[in-house]
Amino acid sequence: MSRQELPDGEIAVLGLAKSGMAVARLLLADGRAVYASDSVASPATLENAEKLKTIGADATSGSHDLDRIGRASLVVASPGIPPEAPPLKAARGAGVPIVSEIEIALRFLKSSRVIAVTGTNGKTTTTALVGHIMRGLGLDAVDAGNIGTPLADIALRDPQPAWIALEMSSFQLHDTPGLTPAVGVLTNLSPDHLDRYPTATEYYADKALLFANASDGSRWVLNADDARVGVLAADVAGDKYHFSIRGVADAWLDSASGWLMLFGEPLIERSEVHLLGDHNVANALAASLAVSVADTEFRNAEVRGRVRRALGSFNPLAHRLEIVGEYDGVQWINDSKATNVSSTLVAVEGMRRPTILLLGGRHKGEPYTALADAIRKRVKHVIAFGEAGPIVENDLAGTAPLDRFESNFESVIERARELAAPGDAILLSPACSSFDMFKNYEERGARFRQLAAE
């Protein structure tokens, strides 16, 4: 795609957070007329609106001009805006196309090749691993998308990078029809975002948009251990490569020897990968496989050695099974990014110490009963907190001793400290969003880290 394919006329950018600011700057740099707005009138959005005004946009915070949005040639929507929000309804009612910030950025990226990663869990770590491995090969590679750096910021770079590890959420996939990755990775699938999607089927349908532009030349990296992934990709065109932690595949974990295998040859010992949990082994396999199939030059012995060194030098990302300290013999683990039940399940299943589990926040529509068996085996005490506390308590009654706090995160941590003995672990893996108590999961995780150190 090229920037000339953008329509004439004013483009409306909805949302004044990172992605909205980035795409507005990109459009303005290309000489486009931009109207940018945000329904929230916070100090941050007010400041961002003023910044855009200084470079030529008409920007406002605290409201949207629905009539103006209806007259726009194109709407660029933040992924955080629900489909039924008034500005998007106004755009659809007027027949105005709606796209993501990523869709716009792709139209400006001339030569960068993309490895796109999606899935319910593991996509951020896998994306970061792909970028880390690529840089370990000496390539100009960046991480972008849902991982935190807007792709529009990358499109403004000169020169543009050779490779982009691009994390795609279901919300972003919904509005990115032009995505045609060099390699597409699907980590796993389980119900999520049921506070936004009426059913899991509709959520999976957005994930399937990863394959929207599949052709015979496409390359896909898929989780062989996940039946839903197999079903979703069954009729997709292109070459399919599989990773597994349960059996032999293109990339797999040989549990008997303790080696991660890649195309039939040992790649790295499990002990050299500094990530907790088998699910992170799956992420490492997925990333290594994705890089190895991205280009024929990445399949020789020298490159394999560099991949091994890159995997061995990769450290856990913040808020993703991050060990934040050990105090008085108790290990504190920050998994605040676990905002759905399946993510918390793999965290609990990966625990090797008696565990105090901190579970709760804003409920997202999933039952917590799927955690019951893992809790019985590995958790000595559950602390349910936040708005979801009563639901957690009801769903997990009888699985382990349980305390409930509906507010005050400090009290949750104080109680966890009282319950923990030397040799135990305190695991924040909430299975919920953070919006009842915190601005985002990062703030929740940072507060956990701070209170643990105190």
C-alpha positions in Angstrom: 0.0 0.0 0.0 1.1 3.6 -0.5 0.2 6.8 1.2 -1.4 8.0 -2.1 -4.2 5.5 -1.4 -5.4 7.7 1.5 -8.5 9.6 0.6 -8.6 13.3 0.1 -10.2 15.4 2.8 -10.0 15.7 6.5 -9.1 12.6 8.5 -10.6 12.1 12.0 -8.3 10.6 14.6 -10.2 9.3 17.7 -8.3 9.0 20.9 -5.4 11.1 22.1 -3.2 8.5 23.8 0.0 7.1 22.3 -1.4 5.6 19.1 -3.7 8.5 18.3 -0.9 11.0 18.8 1.5 9.0 16.7 -0.8 8.5 13.8 -1.9 12.2 13.9 1.8 13.2 13.7 2.3 10.8 10.8 -0.7 12.2 8.9 0.3 15.8 9.5 3.8 15.1 8.3 2.3 13.9 5.1 0.4 17.2 4.7 -3.1 15.7 5.6 -5.8 17.7 7.3 -6.4 16.2 10.8 -9.2 16.5 13.3 -8.3 14.7 16.6 -10.5 14.3 19.6 -10.9 12.3 22.8 -14.0 12.0 25.0 -11.8 12.2 28.1 -10.7 15.6 29.4 -7.7 14.6 31.5 -4.5 16.6 32.0 -2.8 14.2 29.6 -5.4 14.5 26.8 -5.6 18.3 27.2 -1.8 18.5 26.9 -1.8 16.2 23.9 -4.5 18.2 22.2 -2.4 21.3 22.6 0.7 19.6 21.2 -1.2 18.6 18.1 -2.6 22.1 17.6 1.0 23.4 17.5 1.8 21.2 14.5 -1.3 21.9 12.6 -4.2 19.7 13.8 -7.6 20.8 15.0 -7.6 18.9 18.3 -9.9 18.8 21.3 -10.4 16.7 24.5 -13.5 16.2 26.5 -15.9 15.6 23.5 -16.2 14.4 19.9 -17.8 16.5 17.1 -20.1 13.7 15.7 -21.2 15.8 12.7 -17.6 16.5 11.8 -16.6 12.8 12.2 -19.5 12.0 9.8 -18.1 14.3 7.2 -14.5 12.9 7.5 -12.9 11.1 4.6 -11.5 8.5 7.0 -11.7 7.7 10.7 -8.6 6.3 12.6 -9.9 4.8 15.8 -8.0 3.9 19.0 -8.3 0.2 19.8 -9.7 1.1 23.2 -12.8 2.7 21.8 -15.7 0.2 21.8 -17.5 -0.4 18.5 -20.8 1.0 19.8 -19.2 4.3 21.0 -21.1 7.3 19.6 -18.2 8.5 17.3 -17.8 5.1 15.7 -21.6 4.8 15.3 -21.6 8.3 13.7 -18.8 7.2 11.3 -20.6 4.0 10.3 -23.9 5.8 9.9 -22.3 8.2 7.4 -20.5 5.5 5.6 -17.0 6.7 6.6 -14.3 4.0 6.6 -12.8 3.1 10.0 -9.3 1.9 10.3 -6.6 1.4 12.9 -3.4 3.4 13.5 -1.5 0.3 12.4 -3.4 0.3 9.0 -2.3 3.9 8.4 1.3 3.2 9.4 1.5 0.1 7.1 0.7 2.4 4.2 3.8 4.4 4.9 6.2 1.5 5.5 7.9 0.9 2.2 10.4 -1.7 2.8 10.1 -3.0 6.3 9.1 -6.7 6.6 6.7 -7.6 9.4 6.4 -10.6 11.7 2.9 -10.2 13.1 2.0 -11.9 16.4 -1.4 -12.4 17.9 -3.1 -14.8 20.3 -4.9 -14.6 23.6 -1.8 -15.0 25.8 1.9 -14.8 25.2 1.8 -12.4 22.3 3.7 -9.7 24.0 6.5 -11.9 25.2 6.7 -13.7 21.8 6.8 -10.3 20.0 9.6 -9.1 22.3 11.5 -12.4 21.7 11.2 -12.1 17.9 12.6 -8.5 18.0 15.3 -9.6 20.4 16.4 -12.5 18.3 16.4 -10.4 15.1 18.6 -7.8 16.8 20.8 -10.7 18.0 21.3 -11.5 14.3 22.6 -8.0 13.7 19.5 -6.8 12.0 17.8 -3.4 12.3 14.6 -4.7 14.0 12.1 -3.0 16.3 9.1 -4.1 18.4 5.8 -2.2 17.8 2.0 -2.4 18.0 0.2 -3.6 21.0 3.5 -4.1 22.8 3.7 -0.4 23.4 5.3 1.5 20.6 2.8 2.7 18.0 3.6 1.5 14.5 3.1 5.1 13.2 6.1 6.2 15.2 8.1 3.6 13.4 6.8 4.8 10.0 8.2 8.2 10.9 11.7 6.8 11.2 14.3 7.6 8.6 15.6 5.1 7.6 12.8 2.7 8.4 13.8 -0.6 10.0 14.4 -3.8 8.0 12.2 -5.9 10.3 9.3 -5.2 12.6 8.0 -7.5 15.3 4.4 -6.4 15.4 2.0 -7.4 18.3 -1.6 -7.3 17.1 -4.6 -7.4 19.5 -8.0 -8.5 18.4 -9.2 -4.9 18.5 -6.3 -3.8 16.2 -6.9 -6.7 13.8 -10.5 -5.7 13.5 -9.6 -2.5 11.8 -6.4 -3.4 9.9 -7.5 -4.9 6.5 -4.1 -4.3 4.9 -2.0 -6.6 7.1 0.1 -8.9 5.0 2.9 -10.2 7.2 6.1 -12.0 6.1 5.3 -14.4 8.9 2.1 -14.5 11.0 2.2 -16.1 14.5 -0.9 -17.4 16.4 0.2 -18.2 20.0 -3.0 -19.7 21.4 -6.7 -19.1 21.7 -9.1 -19.0 24.7 -12.1 -16.8 25.5 -11.2 -13.2 26.4 -12.6 -9.7 26.3 -16.1 -11.0 26.8 -16.9 -7.6 28.3 -16.6 -6.3 24.7 -17.4 -9.3 22.5 -20.9 -10.8 22.8 -19.4 -14.3 22.4 -16.0 -16.0 22.2 -16.9 -16.9 18.5 -16.8 -13.2 17.6 -13.6 -12.7 19.5 -12.0 -15.6 17.5 -13.3 -14.1 14.3 -11.3 -11.0 14.9 -8.2 -13.1 15.6 -8.8 -14.9 12.3 -8.3 -11.6 10.5 -4.5 -12.3 10.9 -5.1 -14.6 7.9 -7.3 -12.2 5.9 -4.7 -11.7 3.1 -3.3 -15.2 3.1 -1.8 -16.5 -0.2 0.2 -19.5 -1.3 3.4 -17.5 -0.4 2.3 -16.8 3.2 4.1 -18.4 6.2 2.3 -19.1 9.4 3.6 -20.3 12.8 0.9 -22.1 14.8 0.5 -23.7 18.2 0.2 -27.5 17.6 -1.1 -28.0 21.2 -4.1 -25.7 20.8 -7.1 -27.3 19.0 -8.8 -23.9 18.5 -5.7 -22.6 16.6 -5.9 -25.7 14.3 -9.5 -25.1 13.6 -9.1 -21.4 12.9 -6.1 -22.0 10.5 -7.4 -25.2 8.9 -8.3 -23.7 5.5 -5.8 -20.9 5.4 -3.5 -20.7 2.4 0.3 -20.7 2.7 3.0 -22.8 4.5 2.2 -23.7 8.1 4.9 -24.4 10.7 4.1 -25.7 14.2 5.5 -25.5 17.7 4.7 -27.7 20.6 5.7 -28.4 24.2 3.9 -31.8 24.2 5.2 -33.6 21.1 7.5 -33.5 18.1 6.9 -30.5 15.7 8.9 -28.0 13.7 9.9 -26.5 17.0 9.3 -28.5 20.2 10.4 -29.2 23.7 12.1 -32.5 24.3 11.2 -33.0 27.9 13.4 -36.1 28.2 16.6 -34.3 27.3 15.6 -30.8 28.4 16.3 -29.2 25.0 14.3 -26.9 22.8 14.5 -28.4 19.3 14.2 -26.6 16.0 13.8 -28.5 12.8 15.1 -31.7 14.3 18.2 -30.2 15.9 19.0 -29.1 19.4 18.6 -25.3 19.8 19.0 -24.4 23.5 18.7 -26.2 26.9 15.6 -25.3 28.9 17.8 -24.2 31.8 19.3 -21.5 29.6 16.0 -19.8 29.0 15.4 -17.5 31.9 11.6 -17.5 31.8 9.1 -19.0 34.2 6.6 -21.6 33.1 6.1 -24.0 30.2 4.0 -21.4 28.4 7.1 -19.2 28.1 8.9 -22.2 26.6 6.2 -22.2 24.0 6.7 -18.5 23.4 10.4 -19.1 22.9 9.7 -21.9 20.4 7.2 -19.8 18.5 9.6 -16.8 18.2 12.6 -18.9 17.2 10.5 -20.7 14.6 9.1 -17.5 13.2 12.5 -16.0 12.8 13.9 -19.1 11.2 11.2 -19.3 8.5 11.1 -15.5 7.8 14.0 -15.7 5.4 16.1 -18.6 3.9 19.2 -16.8 5.2 18.1 -17.5 8.8 18.4 -21.3 8.6 22.2 -22.0 8.7 24.3 -23.1 11.7 25.8 -19.7 12.3 22.4 -18.1 12.6 21.2 -21.0 14.9 24.1 -20.1 17.3 23.1 -16.5 17.3 19.4 -17.4 18.0 20.6 -19.6 20.9 22.6 -16.7 22.4 19.7 -14.3 22.0 17.3 -16.7 23.8 19.8 -17.1 26.6 20.2 -13.3 27.1 16.4 -12.5 27.1 15.0 -11.4 30.4 11.3 -11.5 31.5 9.2 -8.5 30.6 7.8 -6.3 33.3 4.5 -7.5 34.7 4.7 -10.9 33.1 5.8 -13.5 35.7 8.4 -11.0 36.8 10.2 -11.9 40.0 10.4 -8.6 41.7 12.2 -9.8 44.8 12.7 -12.3 47.5 12.1 -11.0 51.0 12.4 -13.1 54.2 12.5 -16.2 52.1 9.3 -15.3 50.2 9.4 -14.9 46.4 7.2 -12.1 45.0 6.1 -12.5 41.4 4.4 -9.7 39.4 2.1 -11.1 36.7 -0.2 -8.1 36.5 -0.4 -8.5 32.7 -2.5 -11.7 33.3 -5.8 -10.0 32.7 -7.8 -13.2 31.7 -8.4 -16.6 33.2 -6.3 -18.6 30.8 -3.2 -16.4 31.4 -3.6 -16.9 35.1 -4.0 -20.6 34.7 -0.7 -21.0 33.0 0.9 -18.9 35.7 -0.5 -21.0 38.5 0.4 -24.2 36.7 4.0 -23.0 36.4 4.4 -22.4 40.1 6.9 -24.6 42.0 6.4 -23.2 45.5 3.4 -23.1 47.8 1.6 -20.0 46.5 -0.5 -17.1 47.8 -2.5 -16.1 44.8 -3.8 -12.6 44.4 -6.8 -12.8 42.1 -9.3 -10.0 41.1 -9.9 -6.6 39.7 -12.6 -5.7 37.2 -14.5 -8.8 36.0 -14.3 -9.4 32.2 -17.1 -12.0 31.9 -15.2 -15.3 32.3 -15.9 -17.8 35.1 -13.0 -18.5 37.4 -13.9 -22.1 37.8 -11.2 -23.1 35.2 -8.6 -22.3 37.8 -9.9 -24.7 40.4 -7.8 -27.8 39.7 -4.6 -25.8 39.5 -5.4 -23.9 42.7 -6.0 -27.2 44.6 -2.6 -28.5 43.5 -0.4 -25.4 43.9 -2.1 -22.7 45.9 -2.2 -22.6 49.7 -4.3 -19.4 49.9 -6.3 -17.2 47.6 -6.9 -13.5 48.2 -9.8 -12.2 46.1 -9.9 -8.5 45.6 -11.6 -5.7 43.8 -15.0 -5.6 42.0 -14.6 -9.2 40.9 -14.0 -10.4 44.5 -17.5 -11.8 45.2 -17.5 -13.7 41.9 -14.1 -15.1 42.5 -15.2 -16.2 46.0 -18.3 -17.9 44.7 -16.6 -19.6 41.7 -13.7 -20.9 43.8 -15.4 -21.8 47.0 -13.8 -24.9 48.6 -10.7 -25.0 46.4 -8.4 -23.3 48.9 -8.7 -21.0 51.9 -9.8 -17.6 50.6 -9.9 -14.1 51.9 -11.8 -11.3 50.2 -11.0 -7.5 50.0 -13.3 -5.4 47.8 -11.0 -2.3 48.0 -7.6 -1.1 49.3 -4.8 -2.9 47.5 -2.5 -2.2 50.4 -4.6 -4.4 52.7 -4.4 -7.2 50.1 -0.6 -7.1 50.2 -0.5 -6.9 54.0 -2.6 -10.0 54.3 -0.5 -11.8 51.7 2.6 -11.0 53.7 1.0 -12.4 56.9 0.1 -15.6 55.2 3.4 -16.3 53.5 6.1 -18.4 55.1 9.7 -18.8 54.0 9.8 -20.9 50.8 6.4 -19.6 49.7 5.6 -17.4 46.7 3.2 -14.5 46.5 1.8 -14.3 43.0 -0.1 -11.4 41.6 -1.9 -12.9 38.6 -5.3 -11.3 38.7 -7.2 -12.8 35.7 -9.1 -9.4 35.6 -8.5 -5.9 34.2 -7.2 -3.3 36.6 -9.7 -0.5 36.0 -11.5 -0.8 39.3 -8.4 0.4 41.2 -5.8 1.4 38.7 -5.3 3.2 35.4 -3.8 0.1 33.8 -2.1 -3.2 34.6 1.3 -1.4 34.6 0.3 0.8 37.5 -1.1 -2.2 39.3 2.2 -4.1 38.8 4.3 -1.2 39.8 2.3 -0.8 43.1 2.7 -4.5 43.8 6.5 -4.2 43.3 6.7 -1.2 45.5 4.6 -2.8 48.3 6.6 -6.0 48.1 9.9 -4.1 48.7 8.4 -2.3 51.7 
